């Protein structure tokens, strides 16, 4: 055995054996760590798949995608409806001012009125109903962006101011 390769190295062969033993020990620890991680992953997978086979899980995903598609269609319908509502709202009267007054003092109370109806752009109409004992006269004046061509009476001006103040208060 004196011809052996180990004798020709020039150092004790026990160091090689110890180094290989340390490497084997490190590899054994790494294998154990990987086995633990793999078993945790297998448990998570089992929990995920519990009570379902692959086919029924595929059905669940397909149903979820169908639901998402349906919700997207409903969302688009809602957006379209809101666009229509906004167009109508811009034209509707939502600024109002009402002033009741007694057109003919001593004739039975405040049965006459001036009513201002305006949209978002302060355009619309002023209705002035003048009541007497025998008749009722209704006058309409057009308002375009807060201005009228015809001169306004005191009650009509007050109705317009009330309508415009409501806009600022809201």
Secondary structure, DSSP 8 states (H G I E B T S, - for coil): -TT-HHHHSSS-THHHHHHHHHHHHHHHHHHHHHHHHHHHHHHHHHHHHTT--HHHHHHHHHHHHHHHHHHHHHHHHHHHHHHHHHHHHHHS--EEEEEEE-SSTTSSSS-EEEEEEE-TTS-EEEEEEEE-SS-EEEEEEEEBTTB-SS---HHHHHHHHHHHHHHHH-
